[in-house]
Amino acid sequence: MSSNLSDRMKRKLEESSNLSCREFNDDWKDRYMFVLGRSGKPTCLVCGFCVSVLKKYNTERHYNSTHPDLTNKYPLGSDIRSEFIARKEIGVSSQQSMFLKLQDQNKSALVASYEVALLLAKKKTFH
């Protein structure tokens, strides 16, 4: 019975330690060119790819397999790399804000159509 309890405790500790590893690290922006998108998922600044699970391994694997040439072109810690990252970050944030504006416009149009339908329903008289 006590071994069963200790197994459950170990599992809980492992699960909680895994969750602590699933936090976005600001270092990933400089190393792997990832930022935390508005969806809460890490987004690649170069291609816009969103990693499904928030782990260092996933961001590192994507960067090394998809953008291996960027390591030589923009060396880690250089001014060229930080300028490139800043430029890409502005582009991604403006693109995401554009989609949010469109979503807000669609939501406003939907609310307005419901209000018109409600007014029409109230004016209609039943005989």
Phi, psi and omega in degrees: 000319182290329178292324177297318179294318180292326176296318178295320179295319178298317181298318179297318179296319178296318180296317181291326178289326176294322180292326179291334177282348183263048175243144181289131180257129181297338178295335181296333179296316181284319184283312189243003179059048177241141172234161177277114182285174181293340178281352181089006179248148177296131183241131178288130180288336184279310186244352179081010180289135177257126177280134186286326181243133184280081178221149180299319183302318182293318179291319179296316180297317179298313182298313183289328182272329185262326184233052183292335181288339182290336179295320179280322183289320180234088183298146181298130179088000181272161177292326179298317180294316181294324176294318179298316180295317180297318179297316180292323180295321177296319179297317181293317181292323178291324178294317180293323179291328177298317179293325178293321178297317178297321179295319178295321178295317178296321179294319179296319179295322179294316179297318180297319180294324176294321179295319177296317179297322178294317178298317179296320179294323179290325182284336183289132179255140179262136180255000000 
